[in-house]
Amino acid sequence: MQPFPRRSFLVASTTGLAGMAFGRPTVTATAAGNDPATGGTAKSTILFFLCGGASHIDMWDLKPDAPQEYRGPFNPISTTAPGVTLCEHLPLLAGQAQHVALLNSVAGTANTNDHHGGYYHNLTGHAPDPSFVTLGNNRTPFPDDWPFMGSVVASRRPPHGELPNAVTLPHKPSRAPYTRPGQFAARLGVEFDPLYVNGNVEKPLDFHAPALVLEEGIDVARLLDRRQLLASIDAARNEFDHEAKVRTWTRQQERAVSLLSSSRTTAAFDVASEPAELRARYGETVNGMSLLLARRLVEAGVPFVTVFWMENQKLNSKCKSAGGWDTHGNNFNCLKDYLLPEFDRGFSALIEDLSQRGLLDETLLMVTSEMGRKPKIGDPRSGGVSGAGRDHWTHCLTDVLAGGGIRGGQTYGASDRYAEWPDANVVTPGDVSRTVYHAMGIHDLTALDADGRRYNLLEDTEPIMALF
């Protein structure tokens, strides 16, 4: 088989050919309604994923009456929502709590109790299979994985036309070859993979999509002339070993040409055009500007935007982590001095901004992570109790939802007295994913495999109706 021109391949695909051998889903363009029984009011979702494993017991589900070796030094504070408390180091978010629902009873147990399994469980709604145990960090994304919830949403909406239906920024977790499973369309087909947009810690206003960078000397006009390349590839169809791959390849190229030739694509990524005062409200960090960019993409009509918290490598040694929320050591100082202030400013600004623009009712916000942190303080990898770290803990975590028909100012479910295990109104990541679909009016979760057989994308789950 003749190789494809390298540049056309890079433009046409953002993640590779991993999902091409699988059938397209049955696409239904269900519009969100106002009746909680039939769905929420969300036209778009912004998923804010705190990479590394954010400490539920130190942020959302504080246990002031637990023994010192569990509760830590942080105190809960009152918020604008009666009965809802947050960590004292989230004061700006406390002022937006009337919009927020806390789910303190998410049973996210992964068979590895580690990052790979936690990502997969919380991004797809499916518990990780045994290969996560046998392969560990070498368990790369598989083409027959269950799809990322953003890809499911993307598949259920009509094509945007000028922008992708799913965008992920400011990075793709984690560094190759240890790319986290669960963030791709997988069995749904590569055409529903998110477009990845890269940010930069040192230059937080700069965003670019590597898959949409034209080679030197090629402008948009010349690109359109080069659409003859499509005809050449069509002529080579009989050299493919599967017709479905041909259809997918053509759809990918058409999408790339559409994006590259649209002025709205470039404009949507231009956060520098936002007022300086608003940028300061979000915080001019790569994560704050990613949330601002997410709001711009929602305004432009993108159905699903994911912001994966970008780690700051300067925190590696201070927190015994990769620079993010994986606080194996010095948990409390790292949260108080670095992580919580940046999160508090950015996420509270997003809620406030969407609310002031009249967009919160039609935008679902979700905060999650691959795990919580072990409630008992002291990680052997950082010196035990003296290292003041918290180890991995997938067994209990808190998810946060706002907007999109969610009734704010509430806490749903509860953990036990040590925040170790869900104790009341227990839900799974699958139930949370189903709630996201429900908020967006998506109820048909059937798809077709490569042989035309119908299957369900998320069985044995229910939306959490009490939240609406």
N, C-alpha and C positions, 0 to 999 in steps of 0.2 A: 504494500500500500504506500502511495506517495505521502510523505510527511506534509502536514499543514504548515503554511508560512508561520514562523514563530510569533510575529507581531499580531497576526489576526487571532491566533489562539489566546494570547494574553488579554486582548481586548474582549474576546467573546466569553471568557470564562473567568470567574472570580475565585473558584475553589477547585477546579479540576473536573474530571469526568466521573467522579465517584458514584453518582446516582443514575447514570444514563441507562443502565440496563433494566430499570424498573419502570412500571407503567405510570402514566399520568393519573392524577386523582380525578374523581368526579367533581368538577368545579361548580359551585353554586354561589352566586353573587347575592347573598342575603343581606339586606339592609338592616341596620340596627334600628330597633323601634323604641318606644317609650314605655311599653308594658313590661314590668319585671318578669312576668310569666313567660314572655316570648323572647326577652333579651334586654340588655341594657341599652344605653344611649351612645355607646362608643363607636366612633368612626375610625379611630386610630388608637393604638396602644404604644406607650413608651415603657419599655422594660429597663430598669436600672439594676444591673447585676453587680454586686459588691464582691469582686474577685478575691478569693483567698479564704473566705469563711468568716463572715462578720459575727461578732459576739452578741447573740440575742440577749443574754443575761445582763449585758452592760449597756445595751441600747434601748431595747423595747420592753423587756420582761424582767425588770429588776426585782430582786427578792430581798428587800431590806430586813426581813425578819429571819433570814437564813443565817447560819453560822458564818463567821468572818471568812473562813476558808472557801466559801462559796460566793458570798455576795459581793466581795470586793469593796473598794472605797467610794464608788459612785452612788449618788442619791437620786431618787425619783423626784420629779417636779410636776406641779399641776400644769394643765394646758388650757387652751380655749374650749376644750370639750370636757364637760363634767365627767369625772370618773376615769378619764384617760390620762395616764401618766407616761412621761418619757424621761430619759436620762437627763440629768442637769446640764450636760454638755451639748444638748440639742435645743437651745432656747429659741432659735428662729423657727424651727419646725414646730415647737410647742405653740407658737402663735398661729400656726396653720392647721392645728389638730382637728378643727371642726370639719375638715375635708377628708380626714384620714381614718382608715379602718385597719386595726392591727389584728393579725391572725396569729395568736400565740400558741397554737396547738398543731403545727405542721410536723407530721411524722415522716421525716425525709430519710429514714435509714437507708444507707447504701451498703452493699455487701463488702466494700473495701473500707468504709468509714474514711474515705479520702476524697481528694479533689476530683479525679476523673469520674468516679461514680456519682459524686454529689452534683457535678455539672449536668451529667446526663439525666439524672432523676428530676432535677428542678427545671431543666430546659425543655424536656420532652414529656414529662409526666409519667414516664415509665421507669420502673426499677431496673437498675443495671443487670445485665445477664451475667452468667458465670465467667465469660471471657474477661471481665474486668478484674476478677480475682487471679486468673491464671496468667494474664499478660501484664497486669499492673500498669505502670506508666507507659508501657509499650503498646497499650491498647489504643491504637489510632482510630479515627472515625471509620466506620464500615459503611459500604454502600447500602446494606440492608438494615441499618439502624432505624429506630423510630425517629420521625422528623421533629425538628425544633418547632416549638409552638409558633414562632414568627413565620416559619415557612408554611405551616398549615394555614395561618391567616392569609398569607400572600396568595396561596392557591385558591382561596375562597373569594377573592376579590377580583373584579375585572382589572385587566392591565391598566396601570396608571397612564401610560402613554409617553410621559416625559421623564418620569422617575421610576425606580424599582418599587415594587410593593413591599419590600423588606430591606432595610438598611441597618448595618451594624457598624458601630464606631466606639472608641477611636483606635481599636486594635482587635486582632483575632487571637483569643487565648488558646493555647499558651505557645511559647516558643517551639517551633518545629525542632525535632520531630515529635514533640510531646503535645501536639495539638489536641485540645479538649474535645472529646466526642459530645454530641448532643446539640451543636450549634448550626447544623446543616440540614438541608431538606432530605438527604439520604434517599430512602426508598420512594419519596415523592418525585424525585427527579431534580437534576442540577439547575434547571431553569427556575426553581423556586428557592434556591440558595439566596441568602442576603447579599447585597452589594456591600463590600467591606470598604470603609472609609478610614484612612489613617490619620491620627493626630500626633502631636509632638509635645512632650513635657516641656521642652525648652522654648517652643514657639506655639503657645496654646491657641493662637488665632489661625493657624495654618492647618487646613484639612485637605487631603487629596485621596482620590481613589486610584490605586495603582492600575486597576483594570481599565480605567478610562483616561489613561495618559497616552496621548498620541506621540508616535516616534518623531524625532527631529525632522523638520522639513515637511511634515504632513499637517495641513490645516483641514478645517471642516469641509471646505469645498472639494479638496482633493480626496478626502475620505469618501465622500458621497460618490465621486467618480469611480473610486475603487470598489464600489459595490458589485462591480463585475466579478469580483472575487467570489461572491456568492454563487454566481452562475457556474464558475469553474468547479466549485465544491459540489454543487448539485450534479454536475456531469460525472463526478467521481463517486456517486452514491453506491454504485454496484460494488465498490471496493470496500464498503463497510460490511461488517459481519452481522449487523442487526439494523433493521429499518428504523426502530425506535431511536437509535442513536443519531441517525440522520435528522430526524424531525427535531430532536433536542438540540443538535448542533445548529440547525438553521434558526431556531427560536432564539438561541443565545446570541447569534450574530445579529439578528434583527434588533434584539434588545440593545446590544452594544452600539449599533449605528444610531438608533433612536436617541440614546443617552448622549452620545458624543455630539450630535448635531443640534441638540436643544440648548438654547441659551438659559432656560430655566434650571437646567441641571447645575450649571456653574453658579448661578445666582443663589440657589438654595443653600450652597455650602459656604456662602460668604458671611461668616459671623462678624467679620470686622466692620461690616456696614451697620451693625446694631449700635445704638447710642452708647457712649462710654459709660454713662451712669448705669445703664441696664447691665452691661458687661461686668461692672464692678459688683452689682448686686448678686450676680451668679458666682462671682469669683473668677478672675482671669487665670485659672488653671486649666489644664487639658480636660479635666473631668467637668469643671463648671462650664467651660465653653462647649463641651460635648452635649450637655443638657440643653444649652441654649440652641445649639444646632438641631437637636431633636425637636425642640419647639418649632423651629423654622420648617423642618421637614413635615411635621404634622400640619402646619399651616398650608404647606404645598400639597397636602393630600396623600402623603405616604401612610399606608395602613399600619405598618409595624416598624418601630425604631427601637433598636437595642443599644444601650450604652453599657459597655463592659468597663468597669473602673480600671483605669490605667495605673499600674503600680509606679511608684517613685523609687528608683533604685537606691537613692540616698538613704532610704529607711531600712535597707537590708540588714545591716549590722545592729541597728538600734532595736529592731523588733524581731530579729531572728526569723525574718520572713523574706518573701520576694519583693518587698516594698509595698505590699497591699494589706489586706485584712487578715492574713495568715499569721496572727500575732502569737507565735510560739514563745516569745520572750518579751518582757517589758510591756505587757499588754496594756496596762492602764495609762502609762505615760504616752505610748504611741497613739492610743485612742484620743486622749485628752488634748495632746499637743498638735497632732497632725490630722488623723483620719476624721474624727468627728467634726472639727470645725469646718473642714472642706466639704464634707458631706452635708452638714447642716445648712451651710450657706447655699450650696448649689441646689439641693432638692427643695428646700423651702422656697427658693426663688422661682423654681419651675412651677410649683403649685400656685404661687401668688401671681405669676405672669400669666399662666393659662386662665386663672380665674378672672383676672382683670380684663382679659381679651375675650371673655365669654366662650372660651374653648374647653373649659374643664369638664363640663357635662358630656362633651362628645370625645373626650380623650381619657382613656383609662391609663392610670399610672400604677406601676407595680415595682416594688423593691424586693429583691430576694438575693440569695447567695447560695453557694453550693453546700453550705452547712452552717450550723452555729458553732460555738466554742464550748469545750468541756467545762461544765460549771465548777468543778473542783479545781482550784487554782494550783498550778505547778506542773510544768511539762518537763519530763526527764531530759529532753533534748536541750533545755536551756537552764539546767541546774536545779530543777525541781521547784519547790516553793520559793526559794530565794530568787529564782529567775523571773517570778511574777508573770508567767505566761499561761496561756490556755491552749490545750491541745485540740485536735479535731473532734467534732461532735456532730454527726449527721442525724442523730436520733431525734433531735428537737430543734426547731428553728422558728423564727417569726417571719412572716411575709407581711408586706404593707401594700394596701391598695387605696387608691383615691380616684375620684372622678368617674366618668363613664357609666353613671347610673348607680355607683356604689354609695351607700348611705354613710357619710363621714361621721366622725365623732364617736366611734364605737370600738370596743375590743371584743373579738370573737374567740371563744375557746380559752383554755388555760393550760399551763403546765403544772407539774407537781411543785412541792415547796422548794425544791432545789433547782428548778428549771432543767431537769435532766430528761424528763419524759412528758409527752402530751398527756393531759389528764382529763380534760373535758372538751366535748365537741371536737374530737380528733379528726383531722383531715390529712390527706396525702398531697404530695405535689401533683398527682393526677387530678385530684379534685380542684386544686388551684388552677391548673391549666384549663380544666373544663369551665371554671368560672370566668376565665379570660375569654374563652370562646363565647360563652353565654352573654357576657357584657357586650360583645361585638355582634350579637345576633346570629352566631354561627352554631347550627344545631346538627346539620348533616355532616357527620365525620366519617363517612364511608369513602373508600377509594378502591381503585382497581389495580391488581398486580399485573406483572408482565404477561400473564396468561389470561387476563380478562376476568379473573376471579375477584369478587367483592370482599373487602375486609374492613374492619373498623379500626380507626386510628387511635381510639382511646376508650377501651371498654372498661366496665366496672368502675366508673367514676360518676360523680354527680356535681353539678354546680352548687356552690354554697349560697342558697337562695336567701338566707337570712341577712346577707350583706347588702341586698338591693332594696 
